[in-house]
Structure formats: structure tokens, C-alpha cells
Amino acid sequence: MTDKTTLGELTAVELLALYQRKALSPVEVTEDVLTRIALHNPAVNAYCHVDEDGARAAARASEKRWQQGNPCGRLDGVPSSIKDLTLTRGMPTRKGSRTTSSKSPWDTDAPFSAFMRAAGAVLVGKTTTPEFGWKGVTDNPLYGITRNPWNTRLTAGGSSGGAAAAAALNLGVLHQGSDAGGSIRIPCAFTGTFGIKPTFGYVPQWPASAMTILSHLGPMTRTVEDSVLMLDCVARPDARDGLAGAARQAPWLSLGDDLKGMRVAYSADFGYVDVDPQIQALVGQAVERLVQLGAQVEAVDPGFDDPVDIFNTLWFAGAARLLGQLTAEQRGLVDPGLREIAECGAAISLSEYTLALEARAALVARMNAFHERYDVLVTPTLPLVAFEAGHNVPPGSGLKQWMEWTPFSYPFNLTQQPAASVPCGFTDAGLPVGLHVVAGRFADEQVLKVCRLYERHFPSRHLQVPIIG
């Protein structure tokens, strides 16, 4: 039996073991989740839609299957959420935008939602995102601001900020995120949770993101083991995604017990990033712990200049394409920051866009060569801690765009590599810090191995209730 004292502390792996022994019912767990959402969601705005009736019906069906000893899949009865960018049958997908309508039939599952449902997950609701997922914090004109459970005065990050806030409070156990510039890893670092952006194409995405070759889908959870379980259920092909890679055998569950022989490159700042001293110290401590676990660590930068201009060219062009589908009246309803970058994107020439693609290809080649020498690269996930909610950049920083404070994340969307954020400590103010772990393309198991062993030997602490800032 687990020594945890409340249902809200249990992981997916623990829940499934209790279901197997008929020591706990999915109905009990789902009711507990719905109760805690009602209690805590007003403080953080993690969920923009909760499907109580649908969740209860799914939990009852799961309970019956477990009673008969016939679960339908590996997630049967586990309360889960879907980000409000991903189509989910029976739930509105508004994308945080007043340009969308609540009147659509909502009768289609995107691949991620379909795979979760087929695995038996109880889909509780949709988590909040910035409008169309365009930025690294979570607020939008339709649903308002999502706040950090560790201090509700602060941002939870974005664009999967709702999923991260839900994971931090265990308002549902498994959560879907998406990441086209850091949108899984940023909020995980700010909220003390785990999330992985798998290799591009491992998890199919349909309809296609406006950011196309930058956008990855992945799990966000309290523990690495839960993300491994979730990833194993959704990393499979779907014919609707024309960019997805071939199906791969995922050795997620046999990752070894130490890091002996693991070649780790450690870059504290890429040679050009200004990192908060407390974050530097905590990440440095985490790297020393990797050595204790057997890793061979070398301090080395990956050797590229800041690719923010390459990223912005592709990102702004995607925003222009997105808003180009709207009427003039609809564009007037859009987040002003999104409208601004879309206007920049509309001014990008075909030549400029092509040059950005060529520069991206060169960066891919550089990192492919880098990972011939190193199995993983570790860095801080972010150079700063969570800042005041309702702002795109830290107030008083002089920064203009969210990309300026996320220099460790977006390079690896350009290269389509797997990358994760795992909690590695807390600042003096009690705010979480993330360790960023990156591997070569298709070497997702290397990222998961490092994160899983780090978490096992140096576990983080989790919240039960939000801290009202």
C-alpha cells in the first residue's frame, strides 16, 4: 500500500495499482478531482472548461471494467486533461480566443484526445492557454489569467500554463501540453512539475499547428514515471498528421538504474545568457548530482549564436498565417501582442523566410554533430523565476517579447530535439527551478533516463493547495 494519505497525492502509476487490487475506484478518484477543481481552480484558472457529467460517466464505465477485471487500456480510470488548443469530442475548443464560437458541434477527437480516450483516461476538461498558444505566459481575452500555484500573484508560464497549474495541484493526474517554443518546459519550470517535448513527430498533431515544424505535443505530470506511461499511449501514428514520423518502439520502461557511461554536456548560460544567480547555483548543484549518479559531465557550450531571429521569422510568419484567416472584425478581438507579431510576420518576404529555413537546417546539423560526442545537454530551463502574472515580460525588465526571457527553450524547437524540464530545487522565495535536459533527435529515452533517475534520487516536493500571493 502507498503511505500517501490523500487521493490528491497519488500518481497515475499508484492509482492503477490500487484499481488493479480493487482497493480504490475510478469513481472515488474522479469525484475527488472534481471536488478539488471546484475548490482550487478559482485561485489559479487552470481549467477553462470542466466536463463533470462526461468525467463521471467515464469513471463509472471504468469502474465497471475494473470490477470485471477487464481494463480497456493502460490509463483506464486516470483523470486527465487536454489543452484548449486540441480538439476533444464533447468539449469546446475555444483556443482562448473571442474569435471562436461555443456553438460548434465539438464532435471530433484530435489524435491525442483519441489515444487518451482509447487508453481509458477519464477526460476531466480543457486547460487554459494564451490565445492560440502564442506566448510564454498564460492569459487570454476569453478566459483571463492563469496563476502560479506556488504564488498566485505570479504567472504559471505558458503556453501550457493551465496544464502546469493543474499538474502542480494534481487537479487531474495526466495533462496534455504543446510546445512550439518552450510551452511545455517553461510552465513546468515555473510550477515545479515535469514535462517533455518529445522528438518532433513522435506524437501526431492534427489539425496542424500554425507553427508547423516547431510544434510538439507531450505530457505534463508530477512525476517522470507518469509522463513515461502517458507518452507510451500517445506516441503512435495517425494518418491525419502528414508531418509525423514513423512509429518507433519506445523503450521507456527499461531505462536503467544509473548514469554510468552517460556523456553529459553542461552549459550554464550558452555563453550569452544572463542567468539568475540562485538558478545558476541550483542547476550547478543538480549537475553535481548527475556526477554522483555516474554521469561523465563536461562543461561546454553547444557553440551556436542566439537563434532568436531565425525563430522569430518562423514564429511571426505563423502568426500572420493564423490571423490572415480572420476577418477584420475578428482581428480587432485578438490579443494586441499577437496582432503585433502577426503584422511583423506579414512583412516577412519569401526570401527572408527561406533564409530562416536554411539557417534552421544548419543549426540542426550542428546539434546532430554535437550529440555524436554527448548523449545529453543540460542547462537551466529558464534564466529567471516566475514573475508577476498578467505581463508578457517581467515588469521593469526592459524586455519586449517573451522569447527574450526563454533563450534555452526555443533553439530546440528549431532543431526538433527531445527536451524536458525536471524540478531541481527552490529559490529562497520558495519558487521552483527546472533543470533542462536535451538529447539528439530520436533519443528521447536518454532524456527520460536522466530525468527519471534524478527524480528518483532527488525528489521534489509538491503542493496540495495553492499559495495565495
N, C-alpha and C positions, 0 to 999 in steps of 0.2 A: 504493500500500500504506500501511496505517497504520504509524506509528512506535511504536505501543504494543508492549510486549514480552511481555505475558502475556494469555491469554484472559480472565482476570478483570478486565481493564481495558476491554474492548471494550463499546461501546454497541450497542443493537439496530440502529441505522442502519448502524453499521460491520459488524456480523455479517451483516446481509442483503446488503451489498455483496460481502462475501467469499463468501457462499454463491452469489451470482449468478455470480461468476467461478470457482466450483468450487475456490477456494483454501482453503476450510475447510468442514467438515461439521457439521451439527447434532448428530451423534453425538459428535464430539470435544468440542463445546461443552457438551453436556448432561453428559457424563462429568466434565468439569472442574468444572461447577457442583455435581454430586453429591459430588464429592471435597471441594470446599471447604465445602459444607454440613456434611459429616461432621466436618471439621476444626474449623470455627469456630462452628457452631451451639451446641455445648455451652456456650460462653462467653457467648452473647447470648440464646439461646432465641427466635430469630426465627421458626423453623418449629415448629409443634406436630405436623405430620404431613408426612412426605416420601414420595411415591409413586415409589419408584425404578423399579419394574417398568413402571408406566404411562408415566413420563417416557422411559425407554429405548425402549419400543415406539413412542411418538410420535416420538421423534428418528429412529429407523430409517425410519419411514414418510416423514418429512420429507426425510431424506437421499435416499431413492429418488425423490421428486418433484423435488428439485433436480437430481439426476443426469439426469432425463428432461427438464429444462427446463420443468417444469410445476408451480410452487409453487401451493398451494391458496388462499393469501391473503397479506396484507401482513405478517403476523407469522410466516410459516412457518419453524419451527425455532428460534424465540426462546424460551429458558427463562423461564417466568413463574410468578407465584404468585397465589393467591386468598386473601382474608382469611377467617378461620374463622367469619364470620357469613354467608357466601354459599354457597348450595348448589352442589355440584360433583359431577358424576357420578363414582362410583368412589372418592370420598374422604369420610371422615366430616366432618360439620359439627357440632362439639360446642359452639361459641359460648363456649368457656372455662368451661363450667358442668357441675358434677356432677349437675345435674338432667336432663341429656340422656343418651342411650344410644348406645353404639357399635354397637348391633345393627341399626340401621335399614338398609334396603337401599341407600340413597345412590345412587339410580338416576335422579336428575333434575338437570339443569343450570339454575341461575338464568340470566336473560338475559345477565349479564356473563360468566359462565363459558362459556355457549354461544357468544357472539360471539367470545371469545378463542379458543376451540377451532376455530370455523369459519374464523378468520383464520390458523390453522396454529400457534398458540402451543403450545409444549411445557409443559403444566401440571405443575410440579415438586411442588407441595404446598400446604399451607394454612399461613398465617401467624398468629401468636398475637395475641389480642385480650383486653382485660379482659372479664369475664363480661358477655355480651350487649352489649358495647361501651359500657358505661355511664359510663366516666370517662376523664380525660385522661392517665392513665398506664396501662401495660400490665402487669398481674399478675392472676392469676385462681386460684380454688381448684382447678382441674383441672390446669393446666399450669405454674403457678408464675410467676416474674418474668421479664420481658423486659428486657434491659440495653442500655445505650448503647454502641455500638462505639467511640466516642471516649474512653470511660472506663467500664469495665464496672461500676464502683461506682454509676453514675448511671442514672437512668431514660431510656429511649428515648422517653418520651412515649406518648400514646395518643389514640384507642383503636387506631389502626393502627400500633402500636409495632412489632409483628413485621415488617410490611411495610417500615417505615422502616429497621429494623436490617438487613433483608435487602438493601434498596436501597443502604445505605451501604457494605456489603461486597460488593456485586454477586453475592449468592447467588441467582442468577436476575437477569434484566435488567429485566423489567417486572413491576410489582406493583400489585394492586388494593387501594385503600383505600376507606373510607367515612367520612363527615364529617357529623355532626349538631350539632356544637358546636365543631368545630375538629379533629376526629380525623384528618384528613389533614395539615393545616397545622402542628399542634402537634408531632407527631413529626418532620416534615420539618425544622422549625426546630431541633429538638434534635439531629438527626443529620446536618445538612449536605446534605440531599437536596432534590429538587424535587417538589412535588405541587400539583395544582389540584383544587379543589372546583368543578366546572362549575355553570352555572346549573341550578337545580332542574329536574329532568325531562329534561335532556339525555341522561342515561344512565339507562335504566329499572331499576327496582328491584322485584324480586318474589322471595319474599314481601315484603309491605310491612313497613317498619321500624315498631317500636312508637312511634318518634318522628315518623312520617309526614311532615308538611310541613317538618320540619327536616333530613331526611336526604338527603344527596347521595352518589353514587358517583363515583370518579375515579381517575386514575393516580398512581402514585408511582414515581419513577425517579431516576437520577443526573443526567439532562440534560433540559432542556425539550424538545428535539427528539424524544427518545424518548417523552415524555408526549404530545406532539402526535400522533405516529404511533399510539400506543395509543388515544388518545381518538377518533381518526378511525375506529377499528374498533369502538368500543363505543357511540358516541353515535348510536344509531339506535333506531327504535321497537320495542316489544314489546307485544303486545296484553294481556299479563298484568298490566302496570302501568297501573292506572286513573288515576294521577296524572301520568304522563309527558306532556310537551308534544309538540307536533307535530314531525316530523322537520325538521331545518334543514340547509341547505347550509353546511358548515363550511369557511371559507377559511383553515384552519390553516396551510397550507404556503406562503402568499404574503403574509407579514406585513410586508414592507418592510425597509429597511436602516438606518433611523434613526428618531428620535422627533420629527422636526421637525413642529411643529403640534400635538403631543400636549399636552393640558391636564392637568396633574398637580396634585392637591391633596395636600399633605403634612401629616399630623397626627402630631406626635411623641408625643402622650400623650392624645388625645381631650379634653384639658382636665381630666381627673380621674384618670389612671393614673400610678402611681409606677413609673418605668422605670429599670432598672439603668443607671448612667452609661456603662458600656462599651457596652451595647447602644445607648443613645442616640447615642454617638459613631459607632459603625459604621453605623447606619441613616442618620445625618446625612451621613456620607461617601457612602453609596450614593445618597442624593438628589442630592448634588453631581455624582455621576457621571451621573445621568439628565439633568441640565442639560448636561453635556458631550456627551451623545448627542442633544441638540437639543430636549429637553422644556421646556415652559414651566411652571415649578414655582411654586406659591403656597402658603405656609404658612397652613393654615386647618383648623379642626376641623369635623367633619361636623355638629356642633351638636345632638346628642341627649344626654340624660342616660343614665347606665348602665342598659341594659335588662335587667339580670340578673334582676329579679323577674319580668318577662314570660317570659324564657327558662325560669326555674326552674319556673314554673307549668306550662308545656307539657312540660318535661322530666320533672318529678316525676310528672305525670299519666300520661305514657307509661310510666314505670317501674311505676306502680301497675297499669296495664293488663297489663303484661308479667308481673308476679308474681301478678296475680289469676288467671292461667291455671294456676298451680301448686298442688299440694296443700300442706297444712300441713307435711308431712314434707319435701317438696322445698324449701319456703321456708327451712327450717332449714339447708339445704345451701348457701344463697346467700351471696355476699359480704356481710358485715354492712353495708357502706356502701350497697350497692344496696338492701338491705332497708330501711334507714333512710329513704332518699329515697322509696321506694315507699310507706312508711307516711305520709309527708308528702303524697304525691300522692293517697292515698286520702281525705285530709281536705279536698281542694280541692272547693269547690262548683261547680255548673254555672255560676252567676253569675260566680264568680271566673275560671273558665276562659274564658267568653265575653268578659269584660273584657280578658283577656290577648290574645285573638284580635283584639279591636278595637284594642288598643294596638300589636299587631304590624302591623296594616294601616296605622296612622298612621306607623309607622316606615318601612314600605315606601314610602309616599307621600313622606316626607321625603327618603329616599335617591334616589327617582326624580327629584325636583326638583334635588337636589344634582348628579346626573350629567347634567343638562341643561347645567350650567356646566362640569363637569370630566369628562374622559374616564375617569380612574382616580384612586383614592385610595390613597396609600401610607402605611404605618405600620410599626412593628415588628410581627413576627408574634407575639412574646411579650415581656413586660416583664422576663423573667428567663431565666437559663440553666438547663440540666438540673440537677436536684437528686438527692439520694440515692434510689436505687431502693427499692421496697417501701413507699413512702409516697404518699398521695394528694395531699398538700400538702408544701411544703418544711418539713422539721423545724425547729421553733423559730420559725416564721413567725407563729404565732397564727391562721393561716387555717383554715377548717373544711371547705370544699368546693373541688373542683378548678376550678369556674367562677370562683373569686375570683382565680386567677392566669392566667386566659385571657381577659382583657377585650377583646382585639382580634379574637377569632375568632367567638364566638357571635352577636354582633349581625348578622352577615352570613349566618347560618343562618336567623335570623328573617326577613330580607329576601330570602333565596333567591338572592343575587347570586353571580356567579363570583368566586372569591378563591383566590390561590395564595401559597405561600411559596417564595422563591428564596434560596439561600445568599448572604450578603453579607459574610462575614468571620468571624474567630475572636477570642475574648477572649484576654487574656493567659494564661489557663489552657489555651488550645487548644480551647475549646468552640465549636461552630458557633453562628451567629446568622442569623436569617432576616429577609428583607425581605418584608413583606406587601403584595400588590398586589390591589386590589379594583376591579371595574368595575360598571357598571349591568347589570341583568338582560339576558341575551341578547347581551351584548357581550364574550363570552369571548375573542374574538380580540384585544381590547385588552389583557387581562391577559397573554395568551401573547406578544404582541408586546413588551411591556415586559420580561417575564422572559427571553425568548429573546435580545433584544439585550443586556440586562445581562449575561447569562451568557456570551455570545459575546465581549464586550469585557473582562469582568472575571471570568474563570472561577475556580471554586473548586477546591480540591484534595480528593482522595478517598482513602479508606483501602484497603489491601489486606488487612490483618489487624486484628482488634480490639486495642485498647489496654487491657491488663488493669489495672484500677484497684485 
